[in-house]
């Protein structure tokens, strides 16, 4: 590798060739400029060539952080999940570009990154803009099945304005708007409290940490590509994420929830969640053709996740996410009834049925939004007067019940789709009170079971007994 220096005006420059472009084969050169003397230009040229040999060459590009992140995401998006690409684009757009997006990549250091982290923790929340959607009021209409039977009015039960009646030929209601049903007292109170509750201005520490991880990955590539000298994001101080206690339901509470949900359209979904610990994305993405009623299994492959309000299909959270799930007799019976109901709705709607292939869908075949599943779960749990937990906590409740029942850790880990057994044990063994009690009793018996076992513990803290004189 040879370089050369030359003078232009009052300044000196250097230039040397590097490997051709890997895609086009075109010649590539590295340039440096703005040196006062020929000797200074040669010195910097030799340093740059040595850095290039060691893989630490920084080009003279003046890329801004915002431009670099966009180019980086475009360049790597084929190698990561679409949901992660969209999440990283959101992190960049909401939490990075507004603060340091116009600064040069080569100006960034640990202190520059720490300042936005502090700002985000204090006032970084971005409020989602409500989507404007037209919601025409439904009318009473008479609909017939292919065999001539009359169907209930549309829209269906997932709307607030379903009409369940069948109308006579001359019913004056036909063609009139359907009135929205009123919310129950408890639901109305919850809605009022939610409207009054103000969001805190700061971001959750976990979101800031996710942004930090995205930047760390980006600067790793920037250093390899010669856009930065090294990964300066390693010098930053991301916030500590506080540990939160896990809320779980007992087995009795799970049974109470299922009893309350028996009349719900998605009863089979709630049973499957309670008896398998499936993630929400797996429930929303479960496909009907992957359910084998004869073999009693459900294959988990595609998942449906929410990114920025939109539903995106993915292939699972972990390497073990795609697996075949054995179904118990009760769950299998609930799913069989559910499938028969889907077949009946398909026949009744005929060409109006929108078949998306999912196992859990509305009456017309459309899959529910995963957030709708969460809201429906919250409503059913509140109606059953159960402690408030998240839908994902049912998964934790299932794993906790498995731990209490002394289920083999490897079998439990594989069933709930964890990456490895060590992760499952780390998550659930720490709260195993019965195991801790067994350790306490065994060691106490070993230590105290000798001469101290016959010693009576005195009531008075002074330690003297009546016969001690």
VOKESE-717100 format. One record per residue: x, y, z of N, C-alpha, C in turn. Coordinates in steps of 0.2 Angstrom, whole numbers, plus 2048, in hexadecimal, padded with zeros to 3 digits. Layout:
VOKESE-717100
XYZXYZXYZ...
end
This chain:
VOKESE-717100
8047FA80080080080080480680080380B7FB8078117FB8038177FB80581C7FE8028227FE8068287FB80282D7FA8068337F78038397FA80783F7FA8058457FD80584A7F780184F7F88028557F37FF85B7F68018607F27FF8677F57F986A7F17F586D7F47EF8717F07EE8777F47F087D7F17F08837F47F58847FA7F38858007F78868057F787F80A7F387A8087F387480C7F586E8097F786980D7FA86380A7F485D80B7F48598077EF8538077F384C8067F08478087F28408077ED83C8037EF8378007EA8327FD7EE82B7FC7EA8267FD7EC81F7FC7E781B7FA7E88167F67E38117F47E280B7F97DB8097FA7DA8047FE7D67FE7FA7D37F97FC7D07F47F97CB7F77F47CA7F47EE7C47F67EA7BD7F57EE7B87F87EB7B27F77EE7AF7F07ED7AD7ED7F27AB7E57F27A67E47ED7A17E97EC79C7E77E879D7E97E07A07EF7DF7A17F17D87A87F07D67AD7EF7DA7B47EE7D87B87F57D67B47FA7D87B78017D67BD8037DB7C18077D87C78097DC7C480E7E27C780D7E87C68117EE7CC8147F17CC81A7F37D181E7F67CF8217FC7D48228007D48268077D782C8067D48318087D78388087D883B80E7DD84080F7DD8448157DF84B8137DD8508167DE8578147DF85C81A7E28628187E286781D7E98678217EE86481E7F48648227F986A8207FC86D82580087382480787182080A86C82181086A81E81086381B81586281681585B81381785681881B85881D81D85382281785182681385582880D85482C80884F82880785182180384D81D80684681C80C84581C80F83E81B80E83A82280F83E82780E83A82E80783882F80283C82D7FB83A82D7F98348287FC8358237FB83081D7FE82982080382882380682282680281F82B7FF8248307FB8228357F481F8327F182282D7EB82082A7EC8198277F28188237F38128207F480C8257F780E82B7F88098307F18078337ED80C8347E680B8377E28068327E380882C7DF8048277E27FC8277E87FB8287EB7F48297E87F182F7E77F58347E47F283A7DD7F283B7DA7F48357D27F48357CF7FA8397D37FF83B7D180583F7D180B83B7D080B8347D18118307CA8158317CB81B8327C58208327C582482C7C08248287C08288217BE82F8237BF83381E7BE83A8207B783C81E7B383781E7AB83981D7A983D8237A48428217A184682679A84482779983E82879283B82878F83E82F78984082F78584283578283B83878183C83E77E83684277883383F77383883D76D83683A76E83283477283582F77383282977782B82A77B82B82E77F82582F77A81F83277682183677181C83976D81983476A81E82F76681C82A76981782576F81982377381581F77580E82277680E82877880882C77280382C76C80682E76680282E7647FF82776580382276480181B7687FB81976E7FC81C7747F781A7737F081D7707F08237707EA8277697E78287647EA82575D7E882775C7E18247607DF81F75E7D881C7617D38217657D58267687D082B7657CF8317607D383375C7D38397557D38387517D183D74A7D183D7467D783B7417D783773E7DD83573B7E183B7397DE8407377E184673C7E58497427E28497487E684D74A7EC84874A7EB84274B7F183D7477F683F7407F583F73B7FA84173C7FD84773E7F984C73F7FC85374580085374B7FE85075180285074F80984C74C80984774A80F84374681484874281184C73E81585074381885674781485874C81785D75081C85A75281B85475682085175282785074C82684D74882C84C74683085274482C85774182F85D74683186274C82D86375082E86975783086775983086176083185F76083785B75D83785575E83C85075C84385375684485775584B85975A84E85E75E84A86076384C86576A84D86276D84885F77484885C77484685576E84685176E84484A77284984677384F84777685484377E85484478085084978785084B78B84B84779184D84579584884279784284679783C84279883684679F8368497A48398467AA8398497AB83E84F7A68428507A68468567A384385C79F83D85B79C83A8617A18368667A083786C7A383387179F8318777A182E87C79D82C88179983188579C83788679883D88979383F88579483F87E78E84287A78883D87A78983787B78483287B78183288278483388778283388E77D83988F77E83F88B77984488C77284388977284088376B83E88176883988676B83488876882F88D76583389376983889676683B89C76083F89976084289375A84689175484189075583B88D75083788C74D83489275183389774E83189E74A8368A174B83D8A07488428A374284489F74284489873C84789473C84488D73E83E88C73E83B88673883888373383788772D83488472A83787E72983387972583587371E83287371A83787371383587371083386C70D82D86C70B82B86570582F86370583185D6FF83585A6F98308586F383285B6EE82D8596EC82D8526EB82784F6E98268486E28288476E182C8426DA82E8406D782983C6D282683E6CE82183A6C782283A6C48228346BD8238346B981D8376B481E83B6B081983E6A981A83D6A78188376A081983569B81483A69681783C69181484068E80E83C68D80883F68B80283C68380383C6807FF8376797FF8356777F88366707F783866D7F183866C7EE83166F7E883066E7E582966D7DE82A6697DC8256677D482566C7D182066F7CC8236747C881F6727C08206737BD81A6717B681A6777B28186777AC81B67C7A781967A7A481267F7A080F67E79D80967879880967779680F67179180F66A79581166A79B81166479F8136637A181A66779F81E6667A18256687A88276647AB82B6667B282D66B7B38326707B88306767B98356747BF8396777BF83F6777C584367A7CB8406787D184267A7D783F6827D88406847DB83B68B7DD83C68B7E483F6917E78416977E38436977DE84869C7DA84969C7D584D69E7D785569F7D28596A07D38606A67D78626AB7D785D6B17DB85F6B07E285F6AA7E585C6A97EC85C6A47ED8626A37F486369F7F68696987F68676967F586068F7F685E68C7F085A68E7EA85D68B7E485A6837E485C67F7E28576787E08586787D98576757D685D6747CE85D66E7CC85A6697D08596627CE8576627CC85065D7C884F65B7C68486547CA8466547CE84164F7D283F6497CF83B6437D183D63D7CF83963E7D283263A7D082D63A7D38276387DA8276337DC82B6317E382B6347E78316397E583463C7E883A63E7EF83863C7F483C63E7FB83A6457FD83C6487F884064F7FA8426547F983C6527F58376567F38316587FA82E65E7FB82D66180182966280782E66080683566280B83966880A83D66C80F83F67280F84267280A84967780784A67780385067B80785667780785B67A80B86168080886468580C86668A80986A68880787168B8018736897FF87A68D80387F68A80488568E80888A69380388D69880688F69D80389369B80189A69D7FC89D69B7FA8A469E7FF8A969C7FF8AF69E8058B46A58048B56A87FE8B66AF7FD8B76B37FF8B16B17FD8AB6B57FF8A56B58068A46AF80A8A66AF8118A56B38148AA6B48128B06B88158B56C08148B36C180E8B06C880D8AE6CA8118A86C58128A46C781789E6C881E8A06C48208A56C48278A86CB8288AB6CD8238AF6D48238B36D98238AE6D981F8A86DE81F8A36DE8268A06D982989F6D983089B6DC83589F6DB8348A66DE83A8AB6E58388AC6E78328AB6EE8318AD6F38348A86F88378AA6FC83B8A67038368A570683689F70C83389E7128368A17168338A471C8368A77208388A172483E8A272884089C72E83C89A73183989E73783589D73682E89A73B82C89673A82589473C82089973A81A89873C81489D74381389C7478118A174E80F8A074F80A89B74A80589B74B7FF89674B80288F74780788D74780A88674E80D88575081188A75781488975C80F88875C80A88C76180488B76180188475A80088175A7FE87B75C80287575C80987675F80E87276680D87276980D87877080C87977380687576F8008767717FA8727717FB86B76C7FE86876C80086177280485F77480986377A80D8617808098627818058677878018687887FD8617827FA85F7837F58597857FA8537827FF85278380484D78B80684D78D80885279480A8537998048527977FE85379B7F985279D7F884A7977F98467987F983F79B7FF83D79A80584079D80B83D7A580A83E7A78078437AE8068447B180283F7AD7FC83D7B07F88387B07FB8317AB7FF8307AA8028297AF8088297B280A82E7B781082D7B381782F7AD8178317AA81D8327AB8208397AE81B83E7B081E8447B681A8467BA81D84B7C181A84D7BF8148517BA8148557B980E8597B280F85C7AF80A85F7A980A8627A880E8687A78158687A781A86D7A181987279C81586F79681487379781087979D80C87979F80887E7A180C8847A28128837A481788979F81A88C79881988A79381C88D79081889378B81B89778981989D78181889C77F8138997778128997748118A076E8138A076B8138A776A80C8A976980B8B07688048B37608038B275F7FD8B17587FB8B07557F88B77517FB8BA74F7F98C174C7F28C074D7EE8C574A7E78C57427E88C873E7E58C47377E58C67347DE8C87307DE8CD72E7D88CF7297D58CA7297CE8C97257CB8C571E7C98C87187CB8C47127CA8C770F7C38C470D7BF8C870A7B98C57047B78C87007B38C56F97B08C86FB7A98CA6F77A88D06F77A18D26F379C8CD6F47968CE6F07918CA6E97928CB6E67948D16DF7958D36DD79B8CF6E17A08CF6DF7A78CB6DF7A58C36E47A18C16E379F8BA6DD79C8B86DB7988BD6D47948BC6CE7998BC6CF79E8C16C97A38C16C97A78BB6CF7A98B86CF7AC8B16CB7A88AC6CD7A28AB6CA79E8A66C379D8A76C179C8AD6B979C8AE6B67A28AC6B97A88AD6B67AE8AB6B67AF8A36BB7AC8A06BC7AD8996B87A78956B47A38986B179E8946AD7A088F6A97A68906A57A888B6A87AD8856AE7AE8866B27B38826B37AF87B6B37B38766B57B086F6BC7AD86F6C17AF8736C77AD8726C97A88786C47A587B6C57A08816CA79B87F6CB7998796D07948786D77978786D779D8766DE7A18766E07A187E6DB7A38826DD7A48896DF79D88C6DB79888A6DD79188D6E478F88A6E67918846EC78F8816F27938856F07998866F579D88A6F779B8916F17998946F279689B6F579089C6F478C8966F77858976FD78489370078989070678888C70B78E88D70979489070D79989171079D88B70C79C88570E79F87F70F7A78807137AA87C7147B187B70E7B487770C7BA8787077BD8757087BD86D70E7BE86B7107BE86470E7B78617107B286570E7AB8637077AA8627037AC8676FC7AB8676F97AF8616FB7B58606F87B985A6FA7B68537007B38537027B084D7017A984C6FE7A58506FD79E8506F879D8496FB7988456F779683F6F37908406ED79083D6E878B83D6EB78583A6EE7858356F177F8316F777C8356F977F83A6FF77C83E6FC7798456F57798456F277584B6F076E8496F276984C6F176284A6ED7608506E675F84F6E175D8546E27558556E47528506E574A8516EB7498556F174C8536F774B8576F774F85E6F375485E6F27588656F875C8656FA7608607007648606FF76B85C70277085E70277685A70977885970B77985371277C85171278385171778685471878D85571D78F85071B79384B72079684672079D84671B7A084371A7A78417177AA84771A7B08497177B584E7157BB84B7117BF84F70F7C584D7107CA8527157CF8517177D48567157DB8547157DF8597137E68587197EB85871A7EE85371F7F385271D7FA85071D7FF85471A80585371380585170F8018547088008537067FC84E70B7FA8497097F584470B7EE8457087EA8427097E284470E7E083E7137DD8407187DA83C7197D283E7197CE83871A7C78397227C683B7237C183F72A7C084172B7B88417317B68437327AF8437347AC84B7327B184F7337AF8567387B385A7387B386073C7B78647437B38657437AD8667497A986774A7A38627507A086375179B85E74D79586074B79486674678F86873F79186773D79786473679986473279585F73579285A73278E85573278785872D78485A72C77D85D72577B85D72577485E71E77185E71C77086571677286671377386D70E76D86E70F76987370A7638747047678786FE7648776F876787A6F576287E6F37658846EF7608896E875F8866E475A8896DD7598876D975F8876D976288D6D476888E6D576D8886DC76F8876DD7748826DC77287C6DD76C87A6DB7698746D47698726D07688776C87688776C676F8756C97748796C777B8786C977D8716CF77B86F6D177D8686CC77A8636CA7748646C677085F6BF77485E6BC7768646B677A8646B77808606BD7838616BE78A85E6BF7898576C27848546C378384D6BC78184A6B877E84D6B177C84A6AD78384A6AE78784E6AB78E84E6AE7928486B47928476B77958416B479283B6B478C83A6B17898346AA78B8336A678C83869F78E83769F7958356A37998386A37A08366A57A182F6AA79D82C6AC79D8256A779B8216A379682369D79481E69879A81E69779D8246917A28246937A88206997AA82069B7B081D69D7AF81669F7A98146A07A880D6A67AC80A6A47B08056AA7B48016AC7BA8066A87BC80B6AA7C280F6AF7C08146B17B98156B57B781A6BD7B88176C17BB81C6C77BD81A6CC7B881D6CE7B381A6D27AE81D6DA7B081D6DC7B18236E37B38246E77AD8276E47A78286E77A182A6E97A18316E77A68356E97A683C6E47A28406E67A08466E179B84A6DC79F84E6DE7A58506DA7AA8546D87B08506D27B184E6D07B684A6C97B884C6C77BE8496C07C08496BB7BC8456B57BE8456B07BA8426B17BA83A6B47BF8386B57C08306BC7BD82E6BF7BA8336C67B78316CC7BC8326CA7C28346D07C78356D47C683C6DA7C683C6DE7C58426DD7CB8466DD7CA84D6DC7CF8526E37D28526E47D98546EA7DC8556EC7DA85C6F37D885D6F57D68636F47DA8696F47E18686F27E586D6EA7E486F6E67E286B6DF7E186C6DF7DB8716E37D68706E37D08746E57D287B6EA7D687C6EC7D98826E67DC8866E37E18826DD7E58856D87E08876D67DB8836D17D68856D37D288B6D97D088C6DB7CD8926DA7D18986DC7D78976DB7DC89D6D47DD89F6CF7DD89A6C87DE89C6C67D789F6C87D289D6C57CB8A06C87CB8A76CE7CC8A86D17CC8AF6CE7D08B46CD7D68B16C97DB8B66C27D98B76BF7D68B26B87D38B46B87CE8B96BD7CA8B96BE7C48BD6C17C68C46C27CD8C56C47D08CB6CB7CD8CD6CF7CC8C96D67C98CA6DB7CE8CB6E17CD8CE6E67D28CE6E97D48C76EA7DA8C66EC7DC8C06F37DA8BE6F47D68B86FA7D48B66FA7D58AE7007D58AB7007D68A46FF7CF8A16FD7CF89A6FC7C88977027C48977087C789670E7C38977107C089D70C7C38A370D7C08A970A7B98AA7057B88A57027B18A57077AC8A370B7AE89F7117AA89D7157A88A37177AE8A771B7AD8AD7177A88B27117A98B270D7A58B770D79E8B570D79D8AF70D7968AC7147938AE7197968AD7207948AE7217938B671E7988BA71F7978C171B7918C471578F8C17117898C37157838C17197838BB71D77E8B972377D8BE7267828C072B7828C572977F8CB7237818CE72077E8D471E7778D471C7758CE71A76E8CD7217698CC72776C8CC72D7698CB72E7668C472B7698BF72C7678B87337688B67367638B273D7638B073E76A8AD74476D8AF7467748AC7467748A574A76F8A274B76E89B74476E89774076A89973976989673576F89673577289C73277989D73477E89973B77F89873E78489473D78388D73D77D88A73B77B88373477D88272F77B88772877C88572678488572978888972878F88972C79388473178F88073479287B73A79787D73D79588374379988574979788174E79C88075479A87D75879488075979488675C78E88975978D89075B78889375978689A75C78B89F76278D89E7657928A37617988A475E79A89F75A7A189F75479F8A375079A8A274A7988A574C7978AD7517948AF7527938B675479A8B975879E8B57597A58B87537A98B974E7A88B57487AC8B67437A98BB7437A38BD73E7A08C174179D8C774779B8C77497978CD74A79C8D374B7A28D274D7A78D77477A88DC7417A78D973B7A88DD7387A18E073C79C8E07397958E273A7958EA7357978ED7357988F47357918F773278C8F47327858F77397828F773C7838F17437818F17487848F674778B8F774A78E8FC74978C90374378A90474178890B74478190C74477D90774877690874F77790975277C90675977D90775A77F90E75678491175678791775678191D75177D91C74F77792175577292175877191B75D76C91B76376E91E76577491C76C77791F76B77892776577B92976477C93076477593476177093176276A93476976793576D76993077476793077876B93577677193677A77693A77877594177177594276E77694976C76F94C76C76A94776A76394976E75F94E77476295077875E95577676095C77B76396077A76496777576A96877476E96376F77496476877296376776C96076076A95F75C76996675F76796B75C76697175C76C97675F77297475F77897875877B97775577D97D74F78197C75178897B74D78C97774E79397574B79797B74E79B97E74B79F9847477A49817427A698573D7AB9837407B29857457B298A7477B998B74E7BA98874F7BF9857557C098075B7C098475B7C098B7617C098F7657BA98F7617B498D7647AE98C7657AA9927627AC9987637A899E75C7A49A075D79E9A175779A9A37577999AA7517979AD7507969B47557919B775778C9B475B7879B77627889B576478E9B376B78F9B17707919B776D7939BD7717959C27767909C5
end
